[in-house]
């Protein structure tokens, strides 16, 4: 690999960590001898000396140690006592300890050493190869541990940076959504005035045509198309306004005791022409749950959309029949609206609640009705489910609480 000014050296080689090993023995000559045995030219290992248990504890608290080679038999505080103290201190309890002893290798001494916190034993006279091999192994463990700590730290840093980026991006998206909602709300509100003006002018034009005795058979079809376009425009704006209003009303909707029958009668009166046009039959049974504490306006919107859709999307082969019932399931009041209409193909089920999605193009509409219903329900911690079969009909279940 060719190095240039853009190459990061930290990417090419792992960090070099300082390795410190504490040698503890009450005889200084033993410490010098042990260091001479272990030291290697070019190796980044520093050997620290302690000639008593007290001194060993002091150094262990001050330094970051990779390993302690601890003599067992020392005047004052012996090796086992030092090890127990080290195990009781949070800063030093994880430092591996190898006991170095001249005591004959007996089970009792070995057991006591491991109970005190030893990870291994070296018996005097020390075997050079075994001693070096054991120390080298623990040095490798230490370096691996440091590398893992580095990786973990980097991972935490990256996770934190990623979380901050996600939060920042979420804020940006939230602002964009809020701006979009504001735009939709403002645009739909501001456009109502010119539409009302157009309707007024259309009325004046119609009256003028009649007064002047103009040929209505030529003018009236065009008038009808203009009126139809204005009506569709108004409906679209009404739906957009409703979507925007739902965002503002989250968590701030007034509730009251609402009677299902009363709300349905209001909806039926509103869609009277639609019911007569399709000669639809509506059947209702609210005995399972006559009423609910809910937003009356929102419940009306739910029933309006579900019932009017059931009528509009009827099959040309049969008169539409819509059944509306209520029941109780656990903490939910369940509103069920079923019909014998066109139904949906399985592959279209996932599109039902999408904004501006229309499953049957021959029926007029903006495609936001069910999206509005879903948002109303979810804003109130409810849920909506449906099942539909092509040319059989559709059943919607609304779980309200």
C-alpha positions in Angstrom: 0.0 0.0 0.0 1.3 3.5 -0.9 0.8 6.1 1.7 -0.2 9.6 0.8 -1.3 12.7 2.6 -4.9 11.5 2.7 -4.1 8.2 4.4 -5.2 7.9 8.0 -2.5 6.0 9.9 -5.1 4.8 12.5 -6.8 2.8 9.8 -3.6 0.9 8.8 -2.6 -0.4 12.2 -4.2 -1.1 15.6 -3.5 1.2 18.5 -0.5 0.4 20.6 -1.6 0.2 24.2 0.9 0.7 27.1 1.1 -2.6 29.1 2.1 -2.4 32.8 2.8 -5.5 34.9 3.2 -5.3 38.6 5.8 -7.6 40.2 5.4 -8.0 44.0 8.0 -9.6 46.2 9.6 -8.6 49.5 13.1 -9.4 48.1 14.3 -6.8 45.5 16.7 -9.3 44.0 13.7 -11.6 43.1 12.0 -8.7 41.4 15.1 -7.9 39.2 15.5 -11.5 38.4 11.8 -11.9 37.4 12.0 -8.8 35.2 15.1 -10.1 33.5 13.3 -13.4 32.8 10.3 -11.7 31.3 11.6 -8.7 29.5 12.0 -8.8 25.7 13.8 -6.3 23.5 11.4 -4.0 21.6 8.4 -5.1 23.7 6.2 -2.3 25.0 5.8 -3.7 28.5 6.7 -1.7 31.6 7.4 -3.7 34.8 6.6 -2.0 38.1 8.0 -3.2 41.4 6.5 -3.5 44.9 8.3 -4.9 47.9 5.2 -5.1 50.2 1.5 -5.8 50.2 0.8 -2.2 51.1 2.9 -0.8 48.3 1.3 -3.2 45.9 -2.2 -1.9 46.8 -1.1 1.7 46.4 0.4 1.1 42.9 -2.7 -0.9 41.8 -4.9 2.0 42.7 -2.7 4.5 40.8 -1.9 2.6 37.7 -3.8 0.6 35.0 -2.3 -2.8 35.2 -2.5 -5.7 32.8 -1.3 -8.3 35.2 0.0 -8.8 38.8 2.6 -11.4 39.7 2.2 -11.6 43.4 4.5 -13.5 45.9 2.5 -15.4 48.5 5.0 -15.4 51.4 5.7 -11.8 52.5 6.1 -10.3 55.9 3.2 -8.2 57.1 0.4 -8.6 54.5 0.9 -11.8 52.6 -0.1 -12.4 49.0 -3.5 -13.9 49.8 -4.5 -10.9 51.9 -3.4 -8.5 49.1 -5.5 -10.4 46.6 -8.6 -10.3 48.8 -8.2 -6.5 49.2 -7.8 -6.1 45.4 -11.0 -8.1 44.8 -12.9 -5.8 47.2 -12.0 -2.7 45.2 -14.0 -1.9 42.1 -11.0 -0.4 40.3 -8.7 -3.4 40.8 -11.1 -6.4 41.1 -10.7 -7.4 37.4 -6.9 -7.3 37.3 -5.7 -10.9 36.8 -3.3 -12.2 39.6 -0.8 -14.9 39.2 0.6 -16.1 42.6 4.3 -16.8 42.7 5.3 -19.1 45.6 8.0 -21.4 46.9 5.5 -23.4 48.9 5.2 -27.0 47.7 2.3 -27.4 45.3 -0.4 -28.6 47.6 -4.1 -28.7 47.1 -4.8 -26.6 50.3 -2.5 -23.7 49.2 -3.8 -23.8 45.6 -7.5 -23.7 46.8 -6.8 -20.9 49.1 -5.1 -18.9 46.3 -8.0 -19.4 43.9 -10.5 -18.4 46.6 -8.5 -15.3 47.2 -8.8 -14.3 43.6 -5.9 -15.9 41.7 -6.2 -16.8 38.1 -3.1 -19.0 38.0 0.0 -20.2 40.0 3.8 -20.2 39.3 5.9 -22.4 41.5 9.5 -21.6 42.4 12.0 -22.4 41.0 10.3 -20.7 38.0 10.4 -22.5 34.7 11.4 -19.9 32.1 9.3 -21.2 29.3 6.1 -21.7 31.4 6.5 -18.4 33.1 7.0 -16.5 29.8 4.1 -18.4 28.2 1.6 -17.6 31.0 2.6 -13.9 31.2 2.4 -13.6 27.4 -1.1 -15.1 27.4 -2.4 -12.6 29.9 -0.8 -9.7 28.0 -2.6 -10.9 24.9 -5.9 -11.0 26.8 -5.3 -7.5 28.0 -4.6 -6.1 24.6 -7.7 -7.9 23.2 -9.7 -6.4 26.0 -8.4 -2.9 25.2 -9.1 -3.4 21.5 -12.7 -4.5 22.4 -13.1 -1.4 24.6 -12.0 0.7 21.8 -14.4 -0.9 19.4 -17.3 -0.6 21.9 -16.5 3.0 22.4 -16.4 3.6 18.7 -19.7 1.7 18.4 -21.3 3.8 21.1 -20.1 7.0 19.5 -21.4 5.9 16.1 -24.7 4.9 17.6 -25.0 8.2 19.3 -24.1 10.1 16.1 -26.6 8.0 14.2 -29.3 8.6 16.8 -28.6 12.4 16.6 -28.8 12.3 12.9 -32.1 10.3 13.0 -33.5 12.8 15.6 -32.4 15.7 13.4 -33.9 14.1 10.3 -37.1 13.4 12.2 -37.3 17.1 13.2 -36.8 18.1 9.6 -39.4 15.7 8.4 -41.8 16.8 11.1 -41.3 20.4 10.1 -41.9 19.5 6.4 -45.0 17.6 7.4 -46.2 20.4 9.5 -45.5 22.9 6.7 -47.3 20.7 4.3 -50.3 20.4 6.6 -50.3 24.2 7.0 -50.1 24.7 3.3 -53.0 22.2 2.7 -55.1 23.8 5.4 -54.4 27.4 4.2 -54.8 26.5 0.5 -58.1 24.7 1.0 -59.4 27.6 3.2 -58.3 30.3 0.7 -59.7 28.5 -2.3 -63.2 28.3 -0.8 -63.8 32.0 -1.5 -63.1 31.9 -5.3 -65.2 28.7 -5.6 -68.1 30.3 -3.9 -67.7 33.2 -6.3 -67.8 30.8 -9.2 -70.9 29.2 -7.9 -72.5 32.6 -7.5 -71.6 33.6 -11.0 -72.9 30.4 -12.3 -76.3 31.1 -10.7 -76.3 34.6 -12.2 -75.4 33.1 -15.6 -78.2 30.6 -15.4 -80.7 33.3 -14.5 -79.4 35.5 -17.4 -79.8 32.6 -19.9 -83.4 32.1 -18.8 -84.2 35.8 -18.9 -82.7 36.2 -22.4 -84.4 33.1 -23.7 -81.2 31.7 -25.0 -81.1 28.2 -26.4 -80.9 26.1 -23.2 -80.5 22.8 -25.0 -77.1 24.1 -26.2 -76.0 25.8 -23.0 -77.3 23.6 -20.3 -75.0 20.5 -20.9 -72.0 22.8 -20.6 -73.5 24.4 -17.5 -74.0 20.9 -16.0 -70.4 20.0 -16.7 -69.1 23.2 -15.1 -71.4 22.7 -12.0 -70.2 19.1 -11.7 -66.5 20.2 -11.9 -67.1 22.9 -9.2 -68.8 20.3 -7.0 -65.9 17.9 -7.3 -63.5 20.7 -6.6 -65.4 21.6 -3.5 -65.5 18.0 -2.3 -61.7 17.7 -2.8 -61.1 20.8 -0.8 -63.4 19.6 2.0 -61.5 16.4 2.2 -58.1 18.1 2.3 -59.4 20.5 5.0 -60.5 17.5 7.0 -57.1 15.8 6.7 -55.3 19.0 7.8 -57.7 19.6 10.7 -57.1 16.1 12.0 -53.4 16.9 12.5 -54.3 19.9 14.6 -56.9 18.1 16.6 -54.7 15.2 17.8 -55.2 14.8 21.5 -57.5 17.8 21.8 -60.9 16.4 20.7 -63.9 17.0 23.0 -65.9 13.9 23.8 -69.4 13.3 25.0 -72.0 10.5 25.3 -73.0 9.8 21.7 -75.9 7.7 20.5 -75.1 5.5 17.5 -78.7 5.6 16.2 -78.8 9.4 16.3 -75.6 9.8 14.4 -76.6 7.3 11.8 -79.9 9.1 11.2 -78.0 12.3 10.6 -75.7 10.5 8.1 -78.7 8.9 6.3 -80.3 12.4 6.0 -77.1 13.7 4.5 -76.7 10.9 1.9 -80.5 10.7 1.2 -80.0 11.3 -2.5 -77.3 8.7 -2.7 -79.5 6.1 -1.0 -82.3 6.8 -3.3 -80.1 6.8 -6.4 -78.9 3.3 -5.7 -82.1 2.1 -4.0 -80.0 1.0 -1.1 -81.3 -0.8 2.0 -79.7 0.0 5.3 -80.2 -2.2 8.4 -79.0 -1.2 11.8 -78.8 -2.9 15.2 -77.1 -1.0 18.0 -78.5 -3.2 20.8 -75.0 -4.6 21.5 -73.7 -1.1 22.4 -76.3 1.8 22.0 -73.8 4.6 22.7 -70.2 5.5 23.4 -68.2 8.4 24.9 -66.6 9.8 21.8 -66.3 12.8 19.6 -69.7 13.2 17.9 -68.2 14.9 14.9 -65.6 12.2 14.5 -68.1 9.3 14.9 -70.2 11.0 12.2 -67.2 11.2 9.9 -66.5 7.5 10.4 -70.1 6.4 9.8 -70.5 8.8 6.9 -67.5 7.5 5.0 -68.1 3.8 5.7 -71.8 3.8 4.9 -71.6 6.1 1.9 -68.7 3.9 0.5 -70.8 0.8 1.0 -73.6 2.4 -1.1 -71.4 3.9 -3.8 -69.4 0.8 -4.4 -72.4 -1.5 -4.8 -72.6 -4.2 -7.4 -74.6 -3.5 -10.6 -76.0 -7.0 -10.3 -77.9 -6.5 -7.0 -79.3 -3.7 -4.9 -77.0 -2.6 -2.1 -77.6 -3.9 1.4 -75.6 -2.3 4.2 -75.7 -3.6 7.8 -74.5 -1.5 10.7 -74.1 -3.1 14.1 -72.3 -2.5 17.4 -70.9 -4.9 20.1 -68.4 -4.9 22.9 -65.0 -6.8 22.8 -62.9 -6.3 25.9 -62.2 -2.6 26.3 -63.4 -1.8 22.8 -66.8 -0.8 21.4 -66.9 -2.5 18.0 -68.7 -0.8 15.1 -69.2 -3.1 12.2 -70.3 -2.0 8.7 -70.8 -4.8 6.1 -72.1 -4.7 2.6 -72.8 -6.9 -0.4 -71.0 -4.6 -2.9 -68.2 -5.0 -5.4 -65.5 -6.1 -2.9 -61.8 -6.1 -3.5 -59.1 -8.3 -4.9 -56.6 -9.6 -2.4 -53.8 -7.7 -3.9 -55.7 -4.4 -3.4 -56.3 -4.9 0.3 -53.0 -3.2 1.3 -54.0 -0.1 -0.6 -57.3 0.6 1.0 -56.2 3.1 3.6 -53.7 5.0 1.4 -54.2 8.7 0.8 -55.8 9.4 -2.6 -56.3 5.7 -3.4 -59.4 4.8 -5.3 -60.0 1.1 -5.8 -62.9 1.5 -8.4 -62.3 4.3 -10.9 -65.9 4.5 -12.1 -67.1 5.9 -8.8 -66.4 9.6 -8.1 -64.4 10.5 -5.1 -61.1 11.9 -3.9 -59.8 8.7 -2.3 -59.1 10.2 1.1 -62.2 9.0 3.0 -60.8 5.8 4.4 -57.5 7.5 5.1 -59.4 10.1 7.2 -61.3 7.4 9.0 -58.1 5.5 9.9 -56.4 8.6 11.2 -59.4 9.5 13.3 -59.5 6.0 14.8 -55.8 5.8 15.5 -55.7 9.3 17.0 -58.2 7.9 19.6 -56.1 4.8 20.3 -58.5 2.6 18.3 -58.0 0.3 15.3 -59.8 -0.6 12.1 -59.8 -4.0 10.4 -61.5 -5.1 7.2 -62.2 -8.2 5.1 -63.2 -8.1 1.5 -63.9 -10.6 -1.2 -64.3 -9.6 -4.9 -67.9 -9.5 -6.0 -69.1 -10.6 -2.5 -68.8 -7.5 -0.4 -66.7 -5.9 2.4 -66.8 -5.9 6.2 -65.2 -3.1 8.2 -64.7 -3.4 12.0 -63.9 -0.3 13.9 -62.6 -0.8 17.5 -63.2 2.3 19.6 -62.3 3.1 23.2 
